[in-house]
């Protein structure tokens, strides 16, 4: 992969709407309907927590470029080009024993790779990780992602306070729920970068196992993903819920299943043939999936109720979330 790409390898002005997962769309819509949530999120940024988080990351990280891990930097530049990104964002590597990466920064995004990711992933798998994080930037996930990182850091030091009339524990749980949906969108973006759906599945296999893909069986993992999704017992689903609730990411097998369904639907091929929504050409107001929006709205209501929000500040106001959602959709113009 090179940083100078033929024109037919760039997805010119691709809009995140072209590959947005329906769960991400519905969760974002429900999140915007939570009264005062955006105010609380922006207050966290204004109070200097983002600056502190950024400094904490960068003080223990190495900035990549032409003179620092140039092979990774070249792949990163190529991934940016394939999604036709308007800027080149800073890229860092930090020592950490877990396979992971992150995109943060409400104003000026940056991407951080962990050393374990670079060590475990082969070249194509690393491109997948880079494409995934770039997908977060393109899909405008970074404001909420930054707030979530701040809340995860704050939560490790004690109980979370309230900001702008909302309990931050409720905000944290709502953002975690949203993020697990947003991850499915970025898995699609990663696949558009590599042009290889199985590379995305293989990367998720590596992340799940914590071992190199040369020692693992991808076909068996894809079958495992199908088995996981096909468990119909309500008790099975209930037993999985507590573990998934506090996770930052959807379980890897679910991500594989969601990705393969997207490819099988024909949407991936349509984008690759040039049939996709361009930035600035998104269609007008449209209906969200009612059941999905209702699901996330109820989930968020439960989070704030369990976190101790007063009825007037978070409980009853969420009952009117549908009207707020309709207003937001009209303003969003999508």
Rosetta silent file (secondary structure, phi, psi, omega in degrees, C-alpha in Angstrom):
SEQUENCE: XXXXXXXXXXXXXXXXXXXXXXXXXXXXXXXXXXXXXXXXXXXXXXXXXXXXXXXXXXXXXXXXXXXXXXXXXXXXXXXXXXXXXXXXXXXXXXXXXXXXXXXXXXXXXXXXXXXXXXXXXXXXXXXXXXXXXXXXXXXXXXXXXXXXXXXXXXXXXXXXXXXXXXXXXXXXXXXXXXXXXXXXXXXXXXXXXXXXXXXXXXXXXXXXXXXXXXXXXXXXXXXXXXXXXXXXXXXXXXXXXXXXXXXXXXXXXXXXXXXXXXXXXXXXXXXXXXXXXXXXXXXXXXXXXXXXXXXXXXXXXXXXXXXXXXXXXXXXXXXXXXXXXXXXXXXXXX
SCORE:     score description
SCORE:     0.000 S_00000001
   1 L     0.000  133.027  179.503    0.000    0.000    0.000 S_00000001
   2 L  -119.831  163.537 -178.474    1.388    3.416   -0.888 S_00000001
   3 L   -78.649  -16.614  176.481    0.375    6.909    0.077 S_00000001
   4 L  -100.936  108.528 -173.338   -0.108    7.884   -3.586 S_00000001
   5 L  -107.467  143.653  170.848   -3.211    6.026   -4.735 S_00000001
   6 L   -59.178  152.769 -176.787   -4.761    5.686   -8.171 S_00000001
   7 H   -57.342  -34.111 -176.049   -8.016    7.593   -8.446 S_00000001
   8 H   -75.343   -4.824  176.936  -10.050    4.365   -8.587 S_00000001
   9 H   -97.336   -8.669  176.251   -8.776    3.366   -5.141 S_00000001
  10 L   -92.041  133.911  172.404  -10.113    6.497   -3.422 S_00000001
  11 L   -90.690   84.014 -171.142  -13.697    6.520   -2.254 S_00000001
  12 L   -55.893  121.824  175.430  -14.108   10.138   -3.234 S_00000001
  13 L    53.229   33.196  179.650  -16.045   12.185   -0.678 S_00000001
  14 E   -63.167  133.924  177.352  -17.640    9.092    0.833 S_00000001
  15 L   -89.832  146.469  175.265  -20.119   10.007    3.548 S_00000001
  16 H   -60.881  -21.743  176.429  -20.279    7.970    6.758 S_00000001
  17 H   -60.445  -24.668 -177.399  -23.966    7.537    5.917 S_00000001
  18 H   -65.868  -29.112 -176.040  -22.818    5.177    3.166 S_00000001
  19 L  -129.009   11.923 -177.798  -21.629    2.580    5.675 S_00000001
  20 L   -64.593  129.337  178.159  -23.318    3.593    8.939 S_00000001
  21 L   -74.214  140.117 -179.463  -24.630    0.593   10.895 S_00000001
  22 H   -56.656  -34.223  178.606  -28.341    0.882   11.770 S_00000001
  23 H   -65.749  -38.492  176.678  -27.569    0.298   15.465 S_00000001
  24 H   -63.289  -45.875 -179.229  -25.143    3.226   15.416 S_00000001
  25 H   -60.229  -45.568 -177.465  -27.743    5.429   13.736 S_00000001
  26 H   -70.234  -42.034 -179.425  -30.448    4.500   16.239 S_00000001
  27 H   -65.493  -39.193  178.169  -28.195    4.751   19.304 S_00000001
  28 H   -65.200  -41.683  178.383  -26.915    8.160   18.216 S_00000001
  29 H   -60.821  -45.506  179.502  -30.467    9.366   17.653 S_00000001
  30 H   -66.962  -35.726  179.680  -31.528    8.213   21.118 S_00000001
  31 H   -64.415  -42.590  178.865  -28.391    9.700   22.666 S_00000001
  32 H   -65.347  -21.345 -179.229  -29.143   13.119   21.171 S_00000001
  33 L   -83.606   -7.909  179.026  -32.619   12.905   22.694 S_00000001
  34 L   -75.288  118.860 -178.177  -31.254   12.702   26.259 S_00000001
  35 L   -58.709  132.009  173.082  -31.841   16.150   27.817 S_00000001
  36 L    72.467    2.198 -176.715  -28.632   17.989   28.714 S_00000001
  37 H   -65.511  -46.049  179.506  -26.358   15.118   27.666 S_00000001
  38 H   -61.433  -35.252  177.595  -24.466   17.153   25.065 S_00000001
  39 H   -63.980  -43.421  178.995  -24.119   19.941   27.622 S_00000001
  40 H   -63.680  -41.857  179.859  -22.631   17.511   30.150 S_00000001
  41 H   -62.409  -47.827 -178.563  -20.249   16.089   27.536 S_00000001
  42 H   -67.991  -28.495  177.214  -19.030   19.510   26.442 S_00000001
  43 H   -66.015  -38.207  176.238  -18.664   20.561   30.088 S_00000001
  44 H   -59.267  -40.700  178.970  -16.238   17.691   30.619 S_00000001
  45 H   -66.439  -45.950 -177.124  -14.181   19.035   27.728 S_00000001
  46 H   -63.789  -31.439 -177.932  -14.333   22.624   29.002 S_00000001
  47 L   -74.412   -0.565  174.787  -13.195   21.618   32.502 S_00000001
  48 L    93.349    3.936 -179.251   -9.853   20.561   31.077 S_00000001
  49 H   -65.646  -36.485  179.505  -10.285   16.822   31.333 S_00000001
  50 H   -64.087  -44.009  179.106   -9.575   16.354   27.624 S_00000001
  51 H   -59.136  -41.579  178.951   -6.337   18.308   27.877 S_00000001
  52 H   -64.570  -43.710  178.958   -5.302   16.184   30.846 S_00000001
  53 H   -62.737  -44.614 -179.867   -6.163   12.969   29.006 S_00000001
  54 H   -61.188  -44.809 -179.383   -4.274   14.081   25.900 S_00000001
  55 H   -66.018  -38.108  178.614   -1.184   15.007   27.906 S_00000001
  56 H   -62.534  -41.797  178.494   -1.316   11.740   29.821 S_00000001
  57 H   -67.591  -47.642 -172.136   -1.400    9.769   26.579 S_00000001
  58 H   -73.144  -26.486 -179.677    1.229   11.757   24.752 S_00000001
  59 H   -68.984  -20.164 -178.660    3.706   11.869   27.626 S_00000001
  60 L  -119.980   26.365 -176.952    4.034    8.084   27.433 S_00000001
  61 E  -131.661  165.998  178.546    3.713    7.640   23.663 S_00000001
  62 E  -118.979  128.244 -179.791    5.839    8.002   20.534 S_00000001
  63 E   -79.185  130.423 -179.204    4.645   10.052   17.562 S_00000001
  64 L   -93.291  154.931 -179.452    4.913    8.229   14.247 S_00000001
  65 E  -175.390 -164.720 -178.997    5.941    9.770   10.938 S_00000001
  66 L   -60.756  -26.493 -177.907    8.306    9.417    8.007 S_00000001
  67 L  -108.054    9.786 -179.506   11.220    9.046   10.431 S_00000001
  68 E  -141.966  106.674 -173.982    9.463    6.921   13.069 S_00000001
  69 L    51.336   59.566 -174.282    8.082    3.492   12.031 S_00000001
  70 H   -60.773  -26.306  178.809    7.764    4.727    8.427 S_00000001
  71 H   -67.909  -42.577  177.316    6.081    1.505    7.263 S_00000001
  72 H   -66.938  -41.017  179.566    3.181    1.981    9.686 S_00000001
  73 H   -62.411  -39.737  179.250    3.025    5.681    8.823 S_00000001
  74 H   -65.418  -41.534  177.324    2.832    4.909    5.093 S_00000001
  75 H   -65.205  -36.754  178.250   -0.028    2.479    5.630 S_00000001
  76 H   -63.996  -45.498  178.955   -1.785    5.046    7.773 S_00000001
  77 H   -61.958  -37.851  179.240   -1.476    7.707    5.066 S_00000001
  78 H   -67.767  -38.978  178.345   -2.828    5.240    2.524 S_00000001
  79 H   -63.531  -41.761  175.979   -5.798    4.381    4.746 S_00000001
  80 H   -59.506  -41.488 -178.043   -6.602    8.090    5.083 S_00000001
  81 H   -67.396  -38.734 -178.156   -6.430    8.433    1.317 S_00000001
  82 H   -63.867  -33.011  176.445   -8.748    5.502    0.654 S_00000001
  83 L   -93.248    7.669  175.765  -11.484    7.113    2.736 S_00000001
  84 L    53.725   47.831 -178.691  -10.622   10.484    1.166 S_00000001
  85 L   -73.279  145.634 -175.012  -10.050   12.128    4.546 S_00000001
  86 L   -77.410  -16.373 -176.454   -9.522   15.894    4.500 S_00000001
  87 L  -138.596  165.540  170.581   -6.582   15.894    6.951 S_00000001
  88 L  -106.931  113.944 -175.661   -3.667   13.839    8.221 S_00000001
  89 L   -92.610  150.551 -179.601   -4.176   13.346   11.954 S_00000001
  90 E   -60.335  143.421 -179.688   -1.366   12.661   14.415 S_00000001
  91 E  -127.157  131.252 -177.678   -0.618    8.985   15.031 S_00000001
  92 E  -128.916  157.336  170.349    1.053    7.629   18.185 S_00000001
  93 E  -123.076  138.883 -179.750    2.145    4.298   19.605 S_00000001
  94 E  -133.990  149.198 -179.414    2.155    3.596   23.329 S_00000001
  95 L   -75.178  118.831 -179.692    3.330    0.655   25.415 S_00000001
  96 L  -159.708  135.359 -172.537    0.322   -1.335   26.554 S_00000001
  97 L   -83.688   13.968  179.623   -0.164   -5.121   26.879 S_00000001
  98 L  -119.903  140.427  178.739   -3.647   -5.217   25.301 S_00000001
  99 L   -74.329  108.828 -175.916   -4.465   -5.224   21.579 S_00000001
 100 L  -163.588  170.684  174.872   -6.297   -1.944   21.126 S_00000001
 101 E  -157.464  165.077 -178.230   -6.318    1.503   19.519 S_00000001
 102 E  -152.371  147.168  171.179   -8.244    4.721   20.075 S_00000001
 103 E  -115.513  122.741 -179.582   -9.295    7.913   18.310 S_00000001
 104 E  -136.075  168.555  175.805   -9.735   10.888   20.647 S_00000001
 105 L   113.488  102.745 -177.149   -9.854   14.669   20.494 S_00000001
 106 L   -69.324  -29.716 -179.387  -13.021   16.745   20.244 S_00000001
 107 L  -103.238  -50.621 -179.388  -11.292   19.516   18.301 S_00000001
 108 L  -123.883   97.490 -175.515   -8.158   17.988   16.787 S_00000001
 109 L   -64.124  151.378  170.333   -8.422   14.196   16.584 S_00000001
 110 E  -141.705  160.272 -178.191   -5.450   11.913   17.088 S_00000001
 111 E  -122.632  135.205 -179.967   -5.065    8.140   16.937 S_00000001
 112 E  -120.613  128.349  173.140   -3.161    5.985   19.409 S_00000001
 113 E  -103.646  143.770  172.364   -2.031    2.401   18.769 S_00000001
 114 E   -87.024  153.297 -179.566   -0.905    0.103   21.546 S_00000001
 115 H   -60.358  -34.995  179.570    2.418   -1.687   21.203 S_00000001
 116 H   -63.141  -34.914  178.416    0.647   -5.051   21.505 S_00000001
 117 H   -63.262  -45.981 -178.880   -1.422   -4.218   18.435 S_00000001
 118 H   -66.935  -34.636 -178.533    1.663   -3.528   16.336 S_00000001
 119 H   -73.921  -40.784 -174.159    3.394   -6.667   17.627 S_00000001
 120 H   -82.739  -35.852 -172.371    0.511   -9.100   17.106 S_00000001
 121 L   -81.817  139.485  170.232   -1.016   -7.824   13.853 S_00000001
 122 L   -78.470 -177.509 -172.994    0.395   -8.566   10.433 S_00000001
 123 H   -59.453  -45.957 -177.571    0.502   -5.798    7.823 S_00000001
 124 H   -70.548  -36.335  178.115   -3.076   -6.207    6.592 S_00000001
 125 H   -65.976  -38.083  178.047   -4.469   -6.575   10.100 S_00000001
 126 H   -67.312  -37.257  175.071   -2.732   -3.385   11.177 S_00000001
 127 H   -61.477  -35.942  177.461   -4.226   -1.580    8.180 S_00000001
 128 H   -62.047  -45.961  178.734   -7.603   -2.839    9.392 S_00000001
 129 H   -61.207  -44.517  179.640   -7.037   -1.316   12.828 S_00000001
 130 H   -62.980  -43.565  178.949   -5.954    1.979   11.283 S_00000001
 131 H   -63.923  -35.877  177.873   -8.968    2.038    8.975 S_00000001
 132 H   -61.729  -47.031 -178.530  -11.259    1.328   11.908 S_00000001
 133 H   -69.252  -37.259  175.692   -9.981    4.319   13.896 S_00000001
 134 H   -63.054  -35.110  176.511  -10.101    6.592   10.842 S_00000001
 135 H   -59.431  -37.628  176.787  -13.706    5.453   10.443 S_00000001
 136 H   -61.964  -41.128 -179.862  -14.462    6.855   13.898 S_00000001
 137 H   -66.446  -46.843 -178.703  -13.077   10.230   12.829 S_00000001
 138 H   -62.355  -38.045 -178.050  -15.001   10.240    9.544 S_00000001
 139 L   -81.276    4.486  177.076  -18.239    9.231   11.286 S_00000001
 140 L    62.098   40.296  177.969  -17.833   12.119   13.758 S_00000001
 141 L   -87.817  -10.993 -163.739  -17.634    9.801   16.760 S_00000001
 142 H   -68.215  -30.179  178.873  -14.701   11.558   18.401 S_00000001
 143 H   -61.472  -52.561 -179.976  -16.575   13.994   20.681 S_00000001
 144 H   -68.395  -34.404  177.000  -18.453   11.226   22.452 S_00000001
 145 H   -62.226  -41.941  179.236  -15.411    8.937   22.297 S_00000001
 146 H   -64.735  -43.666  178.132  -13.310   11.558   24.061 S_00000001
 147 H   -61.503  -39.956  179.345  -15.966   12.052   26.729 S_00000001
 148 H   -64.461  -43.006  178.067  -16.156    8.285   27.240 S_00000001
 149 H   -61.010  -39.303  178.008  -12.374    8.018   27.646 S_00000001
 150 H   -62.859  -45.781 -178.031  -12.510   10.819   30.227 S_00000001
 151 H   -66.974  -36.352  176.913  -15.302    9.080   32.148 S_00000001
 152 H   -64.984  -39.081  177.929  -13.486    5.743   32.086 S_00000001
 153 H   -68.791  -42.515  179.097  -10.399    7.465   33.501 S_00000001
 154 H   -65.081  -39.194 -177.635  -12.419    9.347   36.129 S_00000001
 155 H   -65.017  -24.064  179.836  -14.308    6.220   37.121 S_00000001
 156 L   -75.051  -12.378 -176.959  -11.088    4.420   37.983 S_00000001
 157 L  -107.468    3.858  177.489  -10.385    6.986   40.716 S_00000001
 158 L   143.168 -176.500 -179.192  -13.729    6.870   42.538 S_00000001
 159 L   -59.835  146.102 -179.986  -17.468    7.569   42.214 S_00000001
 160 L   -86.416  137.588  179.160  -18.512    9.811   39.353 S_00000001
 161 L   -81.979 -168.256  173.753  -20.146   13.177   40.212 S_00000001
 162 E  -106.901  147.033  176.704  -22.949   14.970   38.384 S_00000001
 163 E  -136.680  134.643  178.195  -22.387   17.570   35.651 S_00000001
 164 L    54.720   34.230  177.043  -25.020   19.843   34.097 S_00000001
 165 L    82.456    1.544  179.465  -27.718   18.162   36.157 S_00000001
 166 E  -114.633  138.311  174.744  -26.902   14.643   34.917 S_00000001
 167 E   -70.667  127.443 -175.014  -25.226   11.851   36.919 S_00000001
 168 H   -68.321  -21.906  173.953  -22.007   11.007   35.087 S_00000001
 169 H   -63.027  -41.582  176.464  -22.449    7.305   35.816 S_00000001
 170 H   -64.232  -40.830  177.253  -25.580    7.420   33.669 S_00000001
 171 H   -61.580  -43.641 -179.576  -23.721    9.343   30.970 S_00000001
 172 H   -60.636  -47.471 -179.010  -20.923    6.777   31.054 S_00000001
 173 H   -65.370  -38.054  177.863  -23.285    3.807   30.685 S_00000001
 174 H   -65.528  -42.333  179.465  -25.188    5.525   27.859 S_00000001
 175 H   -67.473  -35.862  175.774  -21.949    6.328   26.020 S_00000001
 176 H   -62.378  -43.232  178.729  -20.738    2.744   26.452 S_00000001
 177 H   -62.766  -44.578  178.175  -23.972    1.474   24.927 S_00000001
 178 H   -62.184  -43.539 -175.380  -23.646    3.955   22.057 S_00000001
 179 H   -63.931  -37.764  178.425  -19.977    3.097   21.507 S_00000001
 180 H   -62.118  -31.255  175.282  -20.667   -0.608   21.152 S_00000001
 181 H   -76.462  -39.899 -179.166  -23.018    0.304   18.295 S_00000001
 182 H   -63.531  -30.902  178.797  -20.565    2.832   16.797 S_00000001
 183 H   -59.307  -32.990 -178.475  -17.893    0.135   16.645 S_00000001
 184 H   -68.121  -33.080  174.781  -19.971   -1.739   14.069 S_00000001
 185 H   -65.757  -44.285 -176.806  -19.850    1.277   11.758 S_00000001
 186 H   -70.872  -26.583  172.924  -16.072    1.521   12.065 S_00000001
 187 H   -62.593  -36.926  177.038  -15.634   -2.180   11.284 S_00000001
 188 H   -67.786  -40.944  178.178  -17.276   -1.424    7.950 S_00000001
 189 H   -60.690  -41.232  179.003  -14.948    1.537    7.394 S_00000001
 190 H   -60.037  -39.729 -179.485  -11.944   -0.725    8.063 S_00000001
 191 H   -68.176  -34.158  176.389  -13.203   -3.156    5.439 S_00000001
 192 H   -68.336  -27.534  177.301  -13.538   -0.345    2.896 S_00000001
 193 H   -73.801  -48.142 -175.514   -9.897    0.530    3.551 S_00000001
 194 H   -82.842  -20.522 -174.902   -8.491   -2.995    3.125 S_00000001
 195 L    60.752   30.006 -176.060  -11.022   -4.110    0.483 S_00000001
 196 L  -147.063   94.029 -179.359  -10.940   -7.484    2.256 S_00000001
 197 H   -56.670  -35.189 -179.684  -13.821   -8.428    4.622 S_00000001
 198 H   -68.719  -25.101  175.956  -11.951  -11.521    5.788 S_00000001
 199 H   -66.573  -37.577  177.067   -9.045   -9.315    6.865 S_00000001
 200 H   -66.197  -43.942  178.289  -11.427   -7.525    9.239 S_00000001
 201 H   -62.223  -40.453 -179.990  -12.696  -10.851   10.568 S_00000001
 202 H   -65.815  -38.318  177.643   -9.120  -12.070   10.995 S_00000001
 203 H   -63.628  -41.206  177.558   -8.191   -8.909   12.895 S_00000001
 204 H   -65.969  -32.457  174.549  -11.115   -9.443   15.248 S_00000001
 205 H   -62.882  -45.184  178.543   -9.920  -13.025   15.742 S_00000001
 206 H   -61.669  -43.612 -179.780   -6.487  -11.737   16.771 S_00000001
 207 H   -63.090  -40.936 -178.632   -8.056   -9.225   19.160 S_00000001
 208 H   -68.231  -40.861 -173.747  -10.254  -11.906   20.733 S_00000001
 209 H   -87.695  -28.046 -173.565   -7.488  -14.471   21.150 S_00000001
 210 L    69.203   27.684  179.992   -4.523  -12.231   21.891 S_00000001
 211 L  -136.459  159.469 -179.050   -2.483  -14.463   19.574 S_00000001
 212 L   -69.138  148.797 -176.136   -1.142  -14.106   16.042 S_00000001
 213 H   -66.034  -23.930 -179.366   -3.452  -15.169   13.224 S_00000001
 214 H   -66.843  -14.830  179.153   -0.924  -17.682   11.880 S_00000001
 215 H  -102.263    3.944 -172.997   -1.691  -19.822   14.930 S_00000001
 216 L  -122.354  161.514 -178.488   -5.469  -19.507   14.606 S_00000001
 217 L  -110.539  107.107 -176.805   -8.240  -20.874   12.370 S_00000001
 218 H   -66.898  -40.663 -179.204  -10.344  -18.102   10.843 S_00000001
 219 H   -59.513  -42.179  179.469  -12.986  -20.435    9.376 S_00000001
 220 H   -64.712  -35.663  179.858  -13.641  -21.949   12.785 S_00000001
 221 H   -68.742  -39.087  177.843  -13.969  -18.452   14.275 S_00000001
 222 H   -64.490  -39.934  176.009  -16.524  -17.391   11.650 S_00000001
 223 H   -64.296  -39.682  177.553  -18.544  -20.536   12.447 S_00000001
 224 H   -59.932  -40.572  179.402  -18.266  -19.687   16.141 S_00000001
 225 H   -61.905  -40.797  179.109  -19.667  -16.217   15.403 S_00000001
 226 H   -65.464  -40.214  179.285  -22.682  -17.755   13.675 S_00000001
 227 H   -64.137  -41.509 -178.889  -23.268  -20.085   16.624 S_00000001
 228 H   -62.043  -46.574 -176.080  -23.097  -17.212   19.101 S_00000001
 229 H   -70.030  -25.853 -174.749  -25.635  -15.094   17.230 S_00000001
 230 L   -89.492    1.476  174.045  -27.965  -18.037   16.706 S_00000001
 231 L   -65.746  113.944 -174.422  -28.433  -18.833   20.396 S_00000001
 232 L   -95.550  -13.673 -177.700  -32.170  -18.305   20.713 S_00000001
 233 L   -63.478  127.868  176.781  -32.630  -19.049   24.381 S_00000001
 234 H   -59.869  -33.644  179.254  -33.720  -15.975   26.326 S_00000001
 235 H   -66.378  -38.242  177.264  -31.704  -17.247   29.269 S_00000001
 236 H   -59.664  -45.026 -178.263  -28.552  -17.385   27.125 S_00000001
 237 H   -67.000  -39.076  178.715  -29.059  -13.766   26.087 S_00000001
 238 H   -65.672  -37.019  179.874  -29.765  -12.656   29.661 S_00000001
 239 H   -68.330  -30.062  179.364  -26.616  -14.348   30.922 S_00000001
 240 H   -76.633  -27.227 -170.840  -24.551  -12.525   28.307 S_00000001
 241 H   -58.224  -48.190 -177.876  -26.052   -9.108   29.083 S_00000001
 242 H   -59.464  -36.258 -179.833  -24.193   -8.254   32.352 S_00000001
 243 H   -70.684  -38.115 -178.285  -20.825   -8.967   30.764 S_00000001
 244 H   -74.244  -28.874 -173.867  -21.613   -6.942   27.654 S_00000001
 245 H   -59.417  -41.300 -177.145  -23.098   -4.006   29.607 S_00000001
 246 L   -93.431    5.703 -177.640  -19.781   -2.808   31.055 S_00000001
 247 L   -84.377  146.940  175.747  -17.693   -3.536   27.961 S_00000001
 248 L   -79.794  -25.161 -176.585  -16.295   -0.812   25.769 S_00000001
 249 L  -123.522  151.881  169.831  -16.578   -2.988   22.645 S_00000001
 250 L   -64.544  154.732  179.323  -19.123   -5.467   21.313 S_00000001
 251 L   -62.993  142.240 -174.346  -17.889   -9.029   21.643 S_00000001
 252 H   -56.665  -36.758 -178.414  -15.684   -9.911   18.636 S_00000001
 253 H   -65.182  -35.244  176.776  -17.863  -12.784   17.462 S_00000001
 254 H   -66.632  -38.855  179.769  -20.856  -10.460   17.202 S_00000001
 255 H   -63.308  -39.383  176.969  -18.784   -7.974   15.219 S_00000001
 256 H   -63.028  -45.139 -179.264  -17.799  -10.716   12.769 S_00000001
 257 H   -62.648  -43.474  179.363  -21.422  -11.761   12.370 S_00000001
 258 H   -63.861  -40.024 -179.487  -22.585   -8.182   11.789 S_00000001
 259 H   -67.092  -44.962 -178.838  -19.857   -7.574    9.221 S_00000001
 260 H   -64.918  -34.334  176.598  -20.542  -10.744    7.243 S_00000001
 261 H   -63.971  -40.684  179.228  -24.245   -9.892    7.153 S_00000001
 262 H   -62.422  -44.570  179.129  -23.417   -6.457    5.735 S_00000001
 263 H   -63.821  -44.850 -178.887  -21.240   -7.977    3.010 S_00000001
 264 H   -64.784  -24.827  179.540  -23.869  -10.601    2.185 S_00000001
 265 L   -70.263  -16.912 -178.481  -26.503   -7.857    1.868 S_00000001
 266 L    94.376   -7.298 -178.452  -24.655   -6.466   -1.160 S_00000001
 267 H   -63.934  -40.462  179.448  -24.027   -3.041    0.415 S_00000001
 268 H   -60.271  -47.772 -179.455  -20.260   -3.527    0.456 S_00000001
 269 H   -63.383  -36.693  179.116  -20.173   -4.402   -3.256 S_00000001
 270 H   -64.219  -41.062  177.443  -22.367   -1.427   -4.116 S_00000001
 271 H   -64.185  -43.441 -178.546  -19.963    0.945   -2.376 S_00000001
 272 H   -65.952  -23.502  177.388  -16.987   -0.638   -4.098 S_00000001
 273 L   -86.925    0.482  177.381  -18.717   -0.157   -7.457 S_00000001
 274 L    98.552    0.748  179.316  -19.071    3.574   -6.726 S_00000001
 275 L   -92.204   89.172  179.524  -22.726    3.571   -5.619 S_00000001
 276 L  -152.492  162.389 -179.719  -22.549    5.389   -2.310 S_00000001
 277 L   -75.116  131.189  177.121  -23.663    8.587   -0.584 S_00000001
 278 E   -93.697  153.605  175.183  -21.215   11.503   -0.951 S_00000001
 279 L   -60.266  132.371 -178.601  -20.483   14.110    1.696 S_00000001
 280 L    88.294   -6.675 -179.799  -22.842   17.025    1.212 S_00000001
 281 L  -118.327   18.986  179.139  -25.311   14.884   -0.751 S_00000001
 282 L   -63.062  145.249 -178.543  -26.990   13.100    2.124 S_00000001
 283 L   -70.116  168.016 -179.537  -30.721   12.740    1.684 S_00000001
 284 L   -71.614 -170.142 -174.596  -33.310   14.710    3.649 S_00000001
 285 L   -53.456  138.645  179.530  -35.068   13.714    6.853 S_00000001
 286 L  -139.299  162.914  179.906  -35.846   10.035    7.144 S_00000001
 287 L   -81.786  136.091  171.178  -37.428    7.726    9.669 S_00000001
 288 L   -80.710  166.455  175.378  -35.173    5.794   11.999 S_00000001
 289 L   -68.978  111.005 -171.411  -35.939    2.170   12.821 S_00000001
 290 H   -56.607  -47.183 -177.290  -38.652    2.699   15.433 S_00000001
 291 H   -61.572  -40.683 -178.209  -37.986   -0.455   17.430 S_00000001
 292 H   -67.509  -42.835  178.296  -34.270    0.237   17.604 S_00000001
 293 H   -64.004  -42.434  178.089  -34.726    3.843   18.736 S_00000001
 294 H   -61.051  -40.253 -179.882  -37.261    2.739   21.333 S_00000001
 295 H   -60.325  -50.791 -177.752  -34.829    0.095   22.550 S_00000001
 296 H   -68.809  -36.537  178.119  -31.970    2.541   23.057 S_00000001
 297 H   -60.769  -44.084  179.354  -34.237    5.224   24.531 S_00000001
 298 H   -67.011  -39.304  178.291  -35.490    2.769   27.147 S_00000001
 299 H   -61.129  -45.434 -179.019  -31.962    1.551   27.858 S_00000001
 300 H   -65.494  -37.972  177.480  -30.735    5.104   28.428 S_00000001
 301 H   -59.611  -42.325  179.207  -33.725    5.838   30.661 S_00000001
 302 H   -64.216  -39.914 -179.662  -32.785    2.817   32.792 S_00000001
 303 H   -59.781  -47.050 -177.209  -29.154    3.936   33.011 S_00000001
 304 H   -71.828  -34.589  176.960  -30.079    7.351   34.362 S_00000001
 305 H   -65.389  -44.931 -179.870  -32.705    5.966   36.709 S_00000001
 306 H   -68.075  -27.399 -179.915  -30.241    3.428   38.111 S_00000001
 307 L   -82.731   -1.633  175.138  -27.584    6.136   38.401 S_00000001
 308 L    93.859   19.522  178.403  -29.866    8.188   40.645 S_00000001
 309 L   -68.056  145.220  177.027  -31.110   10.862   38.262 S_00000001
 310 L   -74.225  155.681 -179.047  -34.130   12.793   39.514 S_00000001
 311 H   -59.480  -40.261 -175.241  -37.410   12.343   37.693 S_00000001
 312 H   -71.656  -29.532 -174.243  -37.492   15.964   36.615 S_00000001
 313 H   -91.387  -28.634 -176.724  -33.961   16.025   35.238 S_00000001
 314 H  -139.568  -31.494 -174.130  -33.697   12.754   33.383 S_00000001
 315 H   -73.758  -68.869 -176.979  -36.596   10.374   33.917 S_00000001
 316 H   -64.013  -33.199 -178.203  -39.790   12.065   32.813 S_00000001
 317 H   -63.173  -30.985 -179.909  -37.979   14.213   30.253 S_00000001
 318 H   -69.813  -18.996  177.336  -36.886   11.077   28.412 S_00000001
 319 L   -63.590  -24.969  177.846  -40.541   10.189   27.907 S_00000001
 320 L   -95.780   19.738 -175.886  -40.576   13.028   25.371 S_00000001
 321 H   -62.764  -30.563 -177.822  -37.485   11.754   23.602 S_00000001
 322 H   -62.815  -40.928  177.999  -39.414   10.930   20.449 S_00000001
 323 H   -65.163  -41.580  179.147  -40.294   14.601   19.846 S_00000001
 324 H   -64.993  -37.528  178.494  -36.697   15.631   20.514 S_00000001
 325 H   -62.708  -44.132  179.893  -35.517   12.902   18.147 S_00000001
 326 H   -61.596  -42.524  178.200  -37.768   14.169   15.364 S_00000001
 327 H   -62.358  -42.684 -178.211  -36.455   17.709   15.846 S_00000001
 328 H   -64.464  -40.288  179.805  -32.866   16.473   15.810 S_00000001
 329 H   -62.614  -40.421  179.542  -33.416   14.482   12.610 S_00000001
 330 H   -65.977  -40.104  179.085  -34.818   17.556   10.872 S_00000001
 331 H   -67.485  -35.472 -178.869  -31.880   19.682   12.013 S_00000001
 332 H   -70.871  -26.293  177.006  -29.422   16.996   10.991 S_00000001
 333 L    70.620   20.842 -176.952  -30.973   16.952    7.547 S_00000001
 334 L  -115.715    0.000    0.000  -30.332   13.264    7.144 S_00000001
